[in-house]
Amino acid sequence: MKMKISLASLLLLAAVLISSCYYDKEGLLYSGNSGPCTDSTGTVSYAQKVVPLLQQYCYSCHTGSFPSGNQLMGTYTADKAMALNGKLYGTISHAAGLSPMPKGMSKMTNCQIAVIKKWIDSGTLNN
Ligand code: HEC
């Protein structure tokens, strides 16, 4: 009886380990967190690289007359203001003290975050 229990728990442990391994790998494959990040090499264009990401992850909640959390995005002026006050990078990188964004979705990939960071670090150009 004792033997059976420990065998069962071993099997359970093995199953948990195997499935968590599988999950991790899946996360790596589909989150784009592996491999080189080519999107952030060279000049990062606001219109071509940054806006599509913000559109996909942010604009649904942060545009219009009543943007969520009273945080307006969706124009160059508004996006730039959020970049300059540190909240754009802070929220997407899940910095302490800020509400992590995009709300209700998984964190953006390292590569996507790197694209936005490069745009900010290069002077938030309207390019
Ligand atoms: C599903 C709706 C939703 C999405 C998508 C979303 N937000 Fe938010 N955001 C909110 C809400 C609601 C708040 C108000 C604070 C809270 O409830 O966490 C907020 C707050 C914020 C704040 C203020 C945070 C603070 O702690 O002061 C910033 C900056 C922000 N969002 C930026 C973004 C960015 C950048 C994206 C895209 C990467 C994004 N949000 C995507 C709903 C959203």
Boltz pocket constraint, residues with backbone or C-beta under 6 A from the ligand:
constraints:
  - pocket:
      binder: B
      contacts: [[A, 53], [A, 54], [A, 57], [A, 58], [A, 59], [A, 60], [A, 61], [A, 62], [A, 68], [A, 69], [A, 70], [A, 71], [A, 82], [A, 87], [A, 88], [A, 91], [A, 92], [A, 97], [A, 98], [A, 99], [A, 100], [A, 101], [A, 102], [A, 103], [A, 104]]
      max_distance: 6.0
